[in-house]
Amino acid sequence: QVQLVESGGGLVQAGGSLRLSCAASRRIFGINTMGWYRQPPGKQRELVASVTTGDSTNYAVAVKGRFTISRDNAKNTVDLQMNGLKPEDTAVYFCNLFPPFQGFWGQGTQVTVSS
């Protein structure tokens, strides 16, 4: 069974850092571009960053220069290092393929940034 499990969220003050991690089944990890997404309160889910199997990355304008996505093919994980966090980064963060596959959405991990 394919699973994506996110971890690493929490409460942090503005300017702080968090590192999110997503563990993926080998079956989907090795051949797909992976992405981190977020859903702020009352808003739609949006793409934050993506990384290809060749480690090419792309970022949303709002997080460029502050967030770094990386993947570890040996461990089947994709991480999101978040620095310089802002209150507007508060959201539930999810990982999925890019483009996302509906059946792979997990429960996500909550990130709350206080001002």
VOBA-1610 file (N, C-alpha, C; in pm, whole numbers, padded with zeros to 5 digits, always signed):
BEGIN
Gln+00084-00119+00000Gln+00000+00000+00000Gln+00089+00125+00000Val+00055+00217-00088Val+00134+00340-00096Val+00095+00433+00017Gln+00195+00487+00083Gln+00170+00582+00190Gln+00268+00698+00183Leu+00219+00813+00220Leu+00303+00931+00239Leu+00276+00981+00380Val+00379+00988+00461Val+00363+01027+00600Val+00450+01148+00628Glu+00382+01257+00666Glu+00452+01382+00694Glu+00478+01395+00844Ser+00589+01460+00878Ser+00623+01484+01019Ser+00708+01609+01030Gly+00722+01658+01154Gly+00815+01768+01180Gly+00750+01903+01204Gly+00618+01911+01195Gly+00553+02038+01217Gly+00554+02077+01365Gly+00506+02198+01392Gly+00500+02245+01529Gly+00472+02393+01536Leu+00490+02446+01656Leu+00469+02589+01682Leu+00606+02656+01693Val+00624+02764+01621Val+00751+02833+01621Val+00727+02983+01612Gln+00816+03061+01667Gln+00804+03206+01659Gln+00851+03255+01521Ala+00801+03368+01483Ala+00843+03429+01356Ala+00995+03443+01354Gly+01052+03410+01239Gly+01197+03411+01224Gly+01263+03278+01253Gly+01188+03187+01310Gly+01242+03056+01345Gly+01247+02961+01228Ser+01287+02837+01258Ser+01305+02734+01155Ser+01237+02605+01196Leu+01196+02530+01096Leu+01145+02395+01114Leu+01192+02311+00996Arg+01203+02182+01018Arg+01236+02090+00910Arg+01127+01984+00903Leu+01060+01979+00792Leu+00956+01879+00769Leu+01014+01762+00693Ser+00960+01644+00720Ser+01005+01525+00650Ser+00885+01444+00602Cys+00900+01384+00486Cys+00795+01300+00429Cys+00857+01166+00392Ala+00800+01061+00445Ala+00845+00925+00411Ala+00750+00868+00309Ala+00806+00818+00201Ala+00724+00769+00090Ala+00757+00624+00059Ser+00659+00555+00007Ser+00682+00418-00038Ser+00780+00419-00154Arg+00870+00321-00154Arg+00969+00314-00260Arg+00903+00307-00397Arg+00790+00244-00403Arg+00724+00223-00532Arg+00694+00353-00602Ile+00665+00459-00529Ile+00633+00586-00595Ile+00748+00683-00592Phe+00839+00663-00498Phe+00938+00766-00475Phe+01040+00776-00587Gly+01088+00663-00632Gly+01204+00662-00719Gly+01184+00714-00859Ile+01058+00725-00903Ile+01034+00759-01042Ile+00952+00885-01058Asn+00932+00958-00951Asn+00843+01072-00957Asn+00904+01198-00900Thr+00862+01311-00959Thr+00887+01439-00896Thr+00799+01447-00771Met+00856+01494-00662Met+00784+01505-00536Met+00763+01652-00501Gly+00657+01678-00430Gly+00627+01816-00395Gly+00582+01831-00251Trp+00605+01947-00196Trp+00546+01988-00069Trp+00438+02092-00099Tyr+00325+02077-00034Tyr+00211+02164-00052Tyr+00169+02215+00086Arg+00089+02321+00088Arg+00036+02367+00214Arg-00105+02423+00195Gln-00183+02415+00302Gln-00318+02468+00302Gln-00335+02559+00422Pro-00328+02690+00400Pro-00350+02785+00510Pro-00495+02780+00555Pro-00524+02826+00675Pro-00662+02825+00725Pro-00755+02901+00631Gly-00863+02835+00591Gly-00963+02899+00508Gly-00924+02920+00363Lys-00812+02863+00322Lys-00766+02883+00184Lys-00745+02750+00114Gln-00721+02757-00016Gln-00699+02636-00093Gln-00555+02587-00077Arg-00537+02460-00102Arg-00404+02402-00098Arg-00320+02456-00213Glu-00193+02480-00185Glu-00106+02538-00285Glu+00030+02467-00284Leu+00095+02468-00399Leu+00229+02409-00408Leu+00330+02502-00345Val+00418+02444-00264Val+00525+02521-00199Val+00657+02500-00273Ala+00689+02374-00301Ala+00817+02343-00365Ala+00810+02204-00426Ser+00894+02181-00527Ser+00901+02049-00588Ser+01045+02014-00619Val+01073+01884-00626Val+01208+01836-00658Val+01196+01715-00749Thr+01272+01718-00858Thr+01268+01607-00955Thr+01359+01494-00910Thr+01352+01384-00982Thr+01442+01272-00952Thr+01588+01311-00974Gly+01610+01413-01055Gly+01746+01461-01078Gly+01785+01578-00988Asp+01703+01604-00886Asp+01729+01707-00785Asp+01714+01850-00836Ser+01643+01869-00947Ser+01607+02005-00987Ser+01491+02051-00901Thr+01496+02175-00857Thr+01395+02225-00764Thr+01323+02348-00819Asn+01202+02365-00770Asn+01124+02485-00797Asn+01051+02527-00671Tyr+01032+02659-00655Tyr+00972+02711-00534Tyr+00863+02813-00567Ala+00763+02819-00480Ala+00667+02927-00489Ala+00738+03058-00456Val+00691+03164-00517Val+00754+03295-00496Val+00758+03332-00348Ala+00652+03297-00276Ala+00640+03337-00136Ala+00745+03274-00045Val+00805+03163-00089Val+00899+03092-00001Val+01040+03089-00058Lys+01058+03137-00179Lys+01189+03130-00243Lys+01292+03205-00160Gly+01406+03140-00139Gly+01512+03200-00059Gly+01502+03170+00089Arg+01388+03116+00133Arg+01370+03081+00274Arg+01355+02930+00294Phe+01294+02863+00200Phe+01269+02719+00210Phe+01361+02644+00115Thr+01398+02522+00156Thr+01479+02436+00071Thr+01421+02295+00072Ile+01391+02243-00047Ile+01340+02107-00059Ile+01456+02017-00099Ser+01457+01895-00045Ser+01562+01799-00079Ser+01504+01658-00069Arg+01566+01566-00141Arg+01520+01428-00135Arg+01638+01336-00108Asp+01611+01228-00039Asp+01711+01126-00011Asp+01659+00998-00072Asn+01714+00963-00186Asn+01662+00846-00259Asn+01691+00715-00186Ala+01795+00712-00106Ala+01827+00591-00031Ala+01725+00566+00080Lys+01674+00675+00137Lys+01580+00662+00248Lys+01435+00681+00205Asn+01414+00714+00079Asn+01278+00742+00030Asn+01211+00854+00109Thr+01285+00960+00133Thr+01228+01073+00205Thr+01248+01201+00124Val+01158+01295+00148Val+01173+01428+00091Val+01151+01527+00204Asp+01244+01616+00225Asp+01241+01710+00336Asp+01216+01852+00288Leu+01167+01933+00380Leu+01149+02075+00352Leu+01208+02152+00470Gln+01321+02216+00448Gln+01384+02301+00549Gln+01324+02440+00535Met+01266+02488+00642Met+01198+02618+00641Met+01267+02712+00737Asn+01326+02817+00685Asn+01394+02918+00764Asn+01322+03051+00750Gly+01347+03141+00843Gly+01284+03272+00835Gly+01134+03265+00829Leu+01075+03179+00912Leu+00931+03158+00905Leu+00853+03283+00941Lys+00741+03300+00872Lys+00653+03415+00890Lys+00515+03366+00933Pro+00437+03450+00999Pro+00301+03409+01037Pro+00219+03359+00917Glu+00242+03416+00801Glu+00167+03374+00682Glu+00208+03237+00631Asp+00311+03177+00689Asp+00347+03039+00656Asp+00264+02938+00735Thr+00184+02987+00828Thr+00098+02898+00906Thr+00004+02822+00814Ala+00007+02689+00825Ala-00072+02605+00736Ala-00052+02459+00775Val-00135+02373+00718Val-00108+02230+00721Val-00025+02198+00598Tyr+00087+02130+00617Tyr+00179+02099+00509Tyr+00167+01952+00471Phe+00164+01928+00341Phe+00147+01794+00286Phe+00257+01766+00184Cys+00290+01639+00168Cys+00373+01601+00054Cys+00288+01514-00040Asn+00327+01512-00165Asn+00257+01434-00266Asn+00345+01434-00389Leu+00303+01361-00489Leu+00371+01371-00616Leu+00348+01511-00672Phe+00430+01545-00775Phe+00401+01665-00851Phe+00394+01625-00998Pro+00277+01646-01062Pro+00150+01695-01006Pro+00096+01597-00903Pro+00010+01643-00815Pro-00039+01558-00706Pro-00135+01451-00754Phe-00133+01339-00684Phe-00228+01231-00707Phe-00328+01232-00593Gln-00455+01241-00628Gln-00560+01261-00527Gln-00555+01156-00417Gly-00530+01032-00455Gly-00535+00924-00358Gly-00418+00919-00262Phe-00319+01004-00280Phe-00201+01002-00196Phe-00200+01110-00087Trp-00302+01194-00082Trp-00302+01296+00022Trp-00308+01230+00160Gly-00215+01269+00248Gly-00215+01220+00385Gly-00279+01322+00476Gln-00251+01309+00605Gln-00311+01400+00703Gln-00232+01529+00716Gly-00109+01529+00668Gly-00030+01650+00675Gly+00027+01673+00813Thr+00104+01781+00824Thr+00161+01820+00953Thr+00140+01970+00971Gln+00093+02007+01089Gln+00057+02147+01116Gln+00181+02229+01148Val+00192+02342+01082Val+00295+02441+01113Val+00225+02570+01155Thr+00258+02616+01272Thr+00200+02740+01324Thr+00313+02836+01359Val+00308+02955+01301Val+00411+03056+01324Val+00348+03174+01398Ser+00396+03200+01517Ser+00341+03309+01597Ser+00421+03437+01572Ser+00351+03548+01583Ser+00417+03678+01556Ser+00476+03735+01683
//
